Amino acid sequence: MAKDQKKYTQEFKQQLVDRYNTGNYSFPKLSSEYGVAKSTILNWVRNLSPIQVSETEIISVKEYKALQKKMRDLEIENEILKNGVLS
């Protein structure tokens, strides 16, 4: 990380994402109001916006990607175990 790069709390990031998701704030407006680059806010929105996975469960994109990675890892492990037993 660069010396002068700012570190933002998870709560702050989520607050900006929530404001964006209300539809009342644009990236330029949030950027000028909070002094955070538009591209940074865009990345936060991509990673922290909620996704409804069922009628009762909502997760973030970040959590969804982690679950996908875990599933791929388990599929690979399962394939290795199948091939090891059959060989």
MIPA-384450 format. One record per residue (C-alpha): residue number from 1; residue in one letter; x, y, z. Coordinates in nm, 4 decimals. Each point is the difference from the previous one (the first is absolute). Example, Ala and Ser with C-alpha at 12.3 -4.5 7.8 and 13.67 -1.06 7.14 Angstrom:
<nodes>
@i:1, aa:A, c1:1.2300, c2:-0.4500, c3:0.7800;
@i:2, aa:S, c1:0.1370, c2:0.3440, c3:-0.0660;
</nodes>
This chain:
<nodes>
@i:1, aa:M, c1:0.0000, c2:0.0000, c3:0.0000;
@i:2, aa:A, c1:0.1272, c2:0.3457, c3:-0.0872;
@i:3, aa:K, c1:0.1056, c2:0.2296, c3:0.2833;
@i:4, aa:D, c1:-0.2647, c2:0.2632, c3:-0.0672;
@i:5, aa:Q, c1:-0.2821, c2:-0.2440, c3:-0.0799;
@i:6, aa:K, c1:-0.2950, c2:0.0428, c3:0.2342;
@i:7, aa:K, c1:-0.1449, c2:-0.2922, c3:0.1939;
@i:8, aa:Y, c1:-0.3772, c2:0.0047, c3:0.0412;
@i:9, aa:T, c1:-0.2000, c2:-0.1946, c3:0.2557;
@i:10, aa:Q, c1:-0.2461, c2:-0.2649, c3:-0.1114;
@i:11, aa:E, c1:-0.2803, c2:0.2052, c3:0.1555;
@i:12, aa:F, c1:0.0943, c2:0.3069, c3:-0.2042;
@i:13, aa:K, c1:0.0132, c2:-0.2033, c3:-0.3220;
@i:14, aa:Q, c1:-0.3386, c2:-0.1562, c3:0.0722;
@i:15, aa:Q, c1:-0.1491, c2:0.3402, c3:0.0811;
@i:16, aa:L, c1:0.1002, c2:0.1356, c3:-0.3420;
@i:17, aa:V, c1:-0.1270, c2:-0.3134, c3:-0.1750;
@i:18, aa:D, c1:-0.3317, c2:0.0272, c3:0.1833;
@i:19, aa:R, c1:-0.0315, c2:0.3669, c3:-0.0978;
@i:20, aa:Y, c1:0.0726, c2:-0.0847, c3:-0.3636;
@i:21, aa:N, c1:-0.2543, c2:-0.2843, c3:0.0031;
@i:22, aa:T, c1:-0.2771, c2:0.2325, c3:0.1215;
@i:23, aa:G, c1:0.0109, c2:0.1645, c3:-0.3428;
@i:24, aa:N, c1:0.0414, c2:0.3466, c3:0.1506;
@i:25, aa:Y, c1:0.3780, c2:0.0147, c3:-0.0465;
@i:26, aa:S, c1:0.2164, c2:-0.0370, c3:-0.3092;
@i:27, aa:F, c1:0.3679, c2:-0.0948, c3:-0.0112;
@i:28, aa:P, c1:0.1060, c2:0.3609, c3:-0.0721;
@i:29, aa:K, c1:-0.2163, c2:0.1342, c3:0.2831;
@i:30, aa:L, c1:0.1364, c2:-0.2518, c3:0.2525;
@i:31, aa:S, c1:0.3529, c2:0.0603, c3:-0.1256;
@i:32, aa:S, c1:-0.0145, c2:0.3745, c3:0.0464;
@i:33, aa:E, c1:-0.1872, c2:-0.0174, c3:0.3300;
@i:34, aa:Y, c1:0.2317, c2:-0.2558, c3:0.1651;
@i:35, aa:G, c1:0.3269, c2:0.0572, c3:-0.1874;
@i:36, aa:V, c1:0.0225, c2:-0.3573, c3:-0.1282;
@i:37, aa:A, c1:0.0818, c2:-0.0844, c3:-0.3628;
@i:38, aa:K, c1:-0.2968, c2:-0.1016, c3:-0.2162;
@i:39, aa:S, c1:0.1795, c2:-0.3198, c3:-0.1034;
@i:40, aa:T, c1:0.0511, c2:-0.0936, c3:0.3652;
@i:41, aa:I, c1:-0.3691, c2:0.0474, c3:0.0758;
@i:42, aa:L, c1:-0.0889, c2:-0.2016, c3:-0.3111;
@i:43, aa:N, c1:0.2129, c2:-0.2910, c3:0.1257;
@i:44, aa:W, c1:-0.1664, c2:0.0180, c3:0.3410;
@i:45, aa:V, c1:-0.3454, c2:-0.0028, c3:-0.1620;
@i:46, aa:R, c1:0.0962, c2:-0.3023, c3:-0.2109;
@i:47, aa:N, c1:0.1309, c2:-0.1905, c3:0.3013;
@i:48, aa:L, c1:-0.2368, c2:0.1060, c3:0.2779;
@i:49, aa:S, c1:-0.3404, c2:0.0354, c3:-0.1644;
@i:50, aa:P, c1:-0.2467, c2:-0.2639, c3:0.1147;
@i:51, aa:I, c1:-0.1123, c2:-0.2942, c3:-0.2135;
@i:52, aa:Q, c1:-0.3169, c2:-0.1875, c3:0.0887;
@i:53, aa:V, c1:0.0807, c2:-0.3728, c3:-0.0250;
@i:54, aa:S, c1:-0.3311, c2:-0.1256, c3:0.1362;
@i:55, aa:E, c1:-0.3209, c2:0.1397, c3:0.1418;
@i:56, aa:T, c1:0.1591, c2:0.0392, c3:0.3421;
@i:57, aa:E, c1:0.3735, c2:0.0357, c3:-0.0649;
@i:58, aa:I, c1:0.2000, c2:0.2957, c3:-0.1311;
@i:59, aa:I, c1:0.3786, c2:-0.0021, c3:-0.0408;
@i:60, aa:S, c1:0.2583, c2:0.2396, c3:-0.1447;
@i:61, aa:V, c1:0.1777, c2:-0.0515, c3:-0.3307;
@i:62, aa:K, c1:0.3205, c2:-0.0539, c3:0.1958;
@i:63, aa:E, c1:-0.1617, c2:-0.2820, c3:0.2002;
@i:64, aa:Y, c1:-0.1478, c2:-0.1461, c3:-0.3201;
@i:65, aa:K, c1:0.3422, c2:-0.0065, c3:-0.1681;
@i:66, aa:A, c1:0.1518, c2:-0.1654, c3:0.3074;
@i:67, aa:L, c1:-0.2702, c2:-0.2677, c3:-0.0122;
@i:68, aa:Q, c1:0.0670, c2:-0.0592, c3:-0.3699;
@i:69, aa:K, c1:0.3730, c2:-0.0407, c3:0.0683;
@i:70, aa:K, c1:-0.0700, c2:-0.2407, c3:0.2852;
@i:71, aa:M, c1:-0.2294, c2:-0.2022, c3:-0.2256;
@i:72, aa:R, c1:0.2665, c2:-0.0208, c3:-0.2742;
@i:73, aa:D, c1:0.2605, c2:-0.1070, c3:0.2559;
@i:74, aa:L, c1:-0.2313, c2:-0.2715, c3:0.1341;
@i:75, aa:E, c1:-0.0783, c2:-0.1231, c3:-0.3522;
@i:76, aa:I, c1:0.3733, c2:-0.0295, c3:-0.0732;
@i:77, aa:E, c1:0.0600, c2:-0.1774, c3:0.3311;
@i:78, aa:N, c1:-0.2899, c2:-0.2357, c3:-0.0705;
@i:79, aa:E, c1:0.1399, c2:-0.0801, c3:-0.3452;
@i:80, aa:I, c1:0.3449, c2:-0.0699, c3:0.1476;
@i:81, aa:L, c1:-0.1508, c2:-0.2317, c3:0.2597;
@i:82, aa:K, c1:-0.2038, c2:-0.1854, c3:-0.2642;
@i:83, aa:N, c1:0.3051, c2:-0.0509, c3:-0.2194;
@i:84, aa:G, c1:0.2141, c2:-0.1076, c3:0.2939;
@i:85, aa:V, c1:-0.2457, c2:-0.2676, c3:0.1109;
@i:86, aa:L, c1:-0.0619, c2:-0.1373, c3:-0.3484;
@i:87, aa:S, c1:0.3656, c2:-0.0105, c3:-0.1063;
</nodes>
